[in-house]
Amino acid sequence: MEDKEDILRVWASLPKEIQAILKKAVEESSAVSEDQFISEIMIGECPRCGSKNTKDCEEVEGIEDLTVGLCMSCGYLWCSECGRSLVQDIHCRHWEICDECDAADEYGMCEIDPMDCEKLNKELN
């Protein structure tokens, strides 16, 4: 029961507008399981075929990376962080670029969304 209490405590601490957004996401979701809902939110639709039948690759042998999206309908692989195809190479180059960036912290993270980063878009396109 402790887990439920922790969840309720976190929920109560969220701003009302965030609670409303999360409620709307649950109401509009077509997911039939928790895992499917998480994939729908964290991975999203397949950029190739538009299917919602996607998942992260954290537990896919040989990949083991939750930032890699896999479409269960067409088999497409992509980086869920920057949206780029990983069909040619399973390791997204954006991580190497981010590691070297002056705006990144010690973990290679910064406040700029990888999809909006001018430096990444210039280097990878």
N, C-alpha and C positions, 0 to 999 in steps of 0.2 A: 504494500500500500504506500510505501515511502516514495516510490517512483511517481505515482499519481499526484501525491502532495507536492513533490518537486515541480512537476509539470504545471500544476495549478498556480504555484507560487511564481513561476516564470511568466505564465500567461498574465497573471494579475499585474506584473511589473511592466508589461508592454504598453506602449502608448495606445490609446483607443483607436487611432487611425490605422496602426499596424494590425491590431486585432481585427478590425473591419476588413482589411485587405486579405488577411489569412482566412477569415470566415468565407469571404467571397471565393477565394481560390478553392476551398474545400467544396463549396456548393456547386461551383462550375466544373469541377473535376469529373472525368469519366473513369477515374481509377477505381478498381475493385479491391485493392489491397494497400496496405501501408507502403510497401516497397514500390508499388506502381505509382502511388501518389508522390513519393519522394523523387522518383525518376522524372515524373511529369514536371515537378517544380524545379529540380536541380539540373536536369539534363535537357528537358524540353523536347519539342518535336524534332524529328530527323530533318536536317537541312536539305537532304537529297530528295526524299519521297514524301515528307510531311507527316509520317506516321507518328502516333503518340506511343507506340509500342517500343520504347527505348529504355535503356538502363545504363548505369555507369559500369566501368570495367574493373572496379576494385577487386572483385572476386573472380575475374576471368583469368584463368591460368595463362601465364606468359605476358600478360599486360599488367595486372594488379595496380591499376591507377584509376582513382575515382574521378579524375578530370577528363578521362576519355569516355566519350559517349558511343554507344553501340546501338544501332537500329536493329531490332529483332525481326523487322519485316524485310529489309533489303540488304542488311549486313554492312551498311556504311559505318565507318569509324571517323570520329571528329573530336577535336579538342573542345570541351565544353567551356573552357575559359575564354578562348579567342575565336572559336567558330571555324577554325581552319581544318581542312581535310587531313586525315592521318592514314590515308590509303597507301601512300608511298612509304612513309616512315612513321612508326608508332609513337615516336618521341617528338613532341611538339617543340619546334625551335624557339617559340616565344619564351620559354623558360630560360634558355641560355641568354637571350637578349635582355630579359628582365633582370637576371642575375648581375649583368654588367652595367645596368642603368644607374645613373646618379640619383634618380628619384626613388629608387627601390630601397627598402630597408634590408637588414641583414638576412632576411628570408626570401629576398627577391620579390617582395610585395610592395605595392604602392597604392595611392588613392585613385589612380587612373584605371578604369575598366580596360582590360586588354583589347576589347573590341573597339574602344574609342581612342586608343593610344596612337598618336601620329608616328612615333618612332617605330613601333611594331608594324604598322601598316606600310610605312616606307620600306622597311627592311624585308618584309615578307611578301610584298606584292610586286 
